[in-house]
């Protein structure tokens, strides 16, 4: 990977980790304060707001990132593209807000204070301009400007959310700090004078062209919404809010683990878009090969390791009230490998290439499979059925994408080239399974009386086992002479050495 690509990956990794890691640190706290039913109630209502959110933003994140990246050589064209896309987004956002208010007042959606507070996210979406900085590959600005906001929300939740009834305070803190975060991003945008574009340059023809592109990319996102967000909505209707709570924590944990992998996708996409626009297909293939190796180098051990460790990790991390969520979290995490591959093919290749129909076909196949299995399983086995349905759906998405791109790029061969990482992950997982099978957890924990002592000791044991697993994985890759491990370590060292000398 090039120096700029490595640097941007690390910045984007830090950003993605930042926007999710604090809520995940809070999961042990919130799971014990709000309990499964409270978390389920929050997620169920938020899933309804999400429909309006998606309708407002269309396909802006993907389309606008690609557009800004292609125009980045010309400051004037970049400014014009930003203003044109934001005008469309502002109009659709205001329409979405108006529709939400109308449906709330007429009680066509749950008429609760919680969903009213959560609806403020529509304002945050209106103000969201991270796609501009992503397209410009200015990931450092995103990280720096959001650090203070995320840290503030973390502290406020610990201070003000202390009982189940504080769920409304929790919602207000989460949405309020998101709005403030976007306001800060606008301060940086104003400094770059991006908004100063002559009105006559903004033509109806360009607006129509952008709108068409946004809608095309909105279709697969809409479909994805139905087999992700709709899963929570449907689960809340056919099962209990407690089951929604189990599914929600599984999604939160898995999505956090995915940050370590999919961060590379958002960085690679603008660079590949630029290379395709300049007919440098050889470099595209080279980047995709390294991307497959790098993402699966992380995806294999994270998926298999977490699956093996869920019986000891979930009860410690979430509390005994979530003991029934162990298998839900384990099964749900299996989607990590499939999403890693589909992210490479869909986000890093199909969208920059302009093959939107193939991308839509793949996510449509996943949506159909997911909804079908969801209605067959969720009424009987709740969150576990929803997790199984989602994993099977992600498998079909990946399979379809590999099939429709087989004549252009042989992704099967690229996946096969990651055998070293897979073998190392299997060796690590088997070792971890043997450790937790014979380790005297109960005997050690019984020596401590207070809940805090048990939590801390249990946590240290879990971290120790994860550390052992990581060492086994790295050593096995070293023995198998895995070239991508060597490359990642070298690039990481170069990045931090340059930061230190600046």
Buried (B, 14 or more C-beta within 10 A) or exposed (E): BEEEBBBBBBBBBBBBBBBBBBBBEBBBBBBBBBBBBBBBBBBBBBBBBBBBBBBBBBBBBBBBBBBBBBBBEEEEBBBBBBBBBBEBBEEBBEEBBEBBBEBBEEEEBEEEEBBBBBBBBBBBBBBBBBBBBBBBBBBBBBBBBBBEBBEBBBEBBEEEBEEEEBBBBBBBBBBBBBBBBBEEBBEBBEEBEBEEBEEEEEEEEBBEEBBEBBBBBBBBBBBBBBBBBBBBBBBBEBBBBBBBBBBBBBBBBBBBBBBBBBBBBBBBBBBBBBBBBEEBEEBBBEBBBBBBBBBBBBBBBBBBBBBBBBBBBBBBBBBEBBEBBBBBBBBBBBBBBBBBBBBBBBBBBBBBBBBBEBBBBBBBBBBBBBBEBBEEBBBEBBBBBBBBBBBBBBBBBBBBBBBBBEEBBEBEEBBEBBEBBBBBBBBBBEBBBEBBEEBEBEEEBEEBEEEEEBBEBBBEBBEEBBEBBEEBBBEBBEEBEBEBBEBBEEBEEEBEEEEEEE
